[in-house]
Amino acid sequence: MEVEWNSVGTLKHTAGGYDVRTGALRILVAAAMQGHEGDVSRMHVEMEDGTVIAPGEIRRLALVPGRIRWQD
């Protein structure tokens, strides 16, 4: 399955109940893994199409080869 890195979603803090940031999936994965808003285990991503990406999936996406590559 190919990851659509430019698809838009919102990174949400599950425990705090607030939105961290909205943007491309590649940015949201990086933001979650940086840990500025706490551990990734307390976050999830809600995509525009309604898909919810759980913390474990965020971690898996962070390890996908080529994730850092910018796509136009």
PAGU-122977 format. One line per 8 residues: for each residue z, x, y of C-alpha. Coordinates in Angstrom, 3 decimals. Each point is the difference from the previous one (the first is absolute). Example, Ala and Ser with C-alpha at 12.3 -4.5 7.8 and 13.67 -1.06 7.14 Angstrom:
BEGIN
7.800/12.300/-4.500 ~ -0.660/1.370/3.440
This chain:
BEGIN
0.000/0.000/0.000 ~ -0.989/1.385/3.379 ~ 2.585/-0.270/2.762 ~ -1.169/-1.534/3.265 ~ 1.839/2.426/2.302 ~ -1.319/-1.616/3.180 ~ 1.143/-3.517/-0.890 ~ 2.633/-1.328/2.406
3.551/-0.957/-0.838 ~ 3.562/0.082/1.300 ~ 2.752/2.311/-1.207 ~ 3.217/-2.002/-0.166 ~ 3.611/1.037/-0.384 ~ 1.271/-2.274/-2.757 ~ 3.726/0.449/0.588 ~ -0.212/-0.078/3.800
-2.498/-2.850/0.086 ~ -2.215/1.524/2.670 ~ -3.560/1.302/0.318 ~ -0.264/3.779/0.231 ~ -3.685/0.284/0.857 ~ -3.394/-1.677/-0.452 ~ -3.114/2.013/-0.738 ~ -2.279/1.485/-2.642
1.479/0.416/-3.483 ~ -0.397/3.800/0.188 ~ 2.254/0.045/3.089 ~ 2.547/-2.414/-1.493 ~ 0.412/2.065/-3.172 ~ 0.565/3.150/2.070 ~ 2.489/-1.778/2.274 ~ 1.978/-1.371/-2.940
0.200/3.381/-1.679 ~ 1.162/1.793/3.160 ~ 3.334/-1.789/-0.202 ~ 0.590/-0.567/3.718 ~ 0.897/-3.631/-0.693 ~ 1.967/0.768/-3.161 ~ -0.881/0.473/-3.643 ~ -3.305/-1.415/-1.247
1.952/-1.998/-2.606 ~ 1.015/-2.318/2.843 ~ -3.566/-0.653/1.206 ~ -3.117/-1.873/-1.048 ~ -3.473/-0.562/1.424 ~ -1.530/-3.422/0.609 ~ -3.776/0.239/0.201 ~ -2.164/-2.370/2.080
-1.390/-1.523/-3.199 ~ 3.535/-0.956/-1.123 ~ 0.469/2.805/-2.519 ~ 3.515/1.448/-0.051 ~ 0.415/3.674/-0.865 ~ 3.436/0.774/-1.430 ~ 1.918/3.262/0.595 ~ -1.034/1.511/-3.338
-3.650/-0.667/0.766 ~ 0.379/1.617/3.443 ~ 1.314/3.123/-1.750 ~ -2.925/-0.090/-2.451 ~ -2.511/-0.342/2.838 ~ 1.572/2.989/1.748 ~ -0.946/2.143/-3.004 ~ -3.633/-1.147/-0.285
-2.366/2.983/0.329 ~ -1.970/-0.129/3.238 ~ 2.454/-2.312/1.787 ~ 0.171/2.209/3.069 ~ -3.782/0.053/0.455 ~ -0.967/-2.023/3.091 ~ -2.636/-2.648/-0.571 ~ -2.093/-1.562/2.757
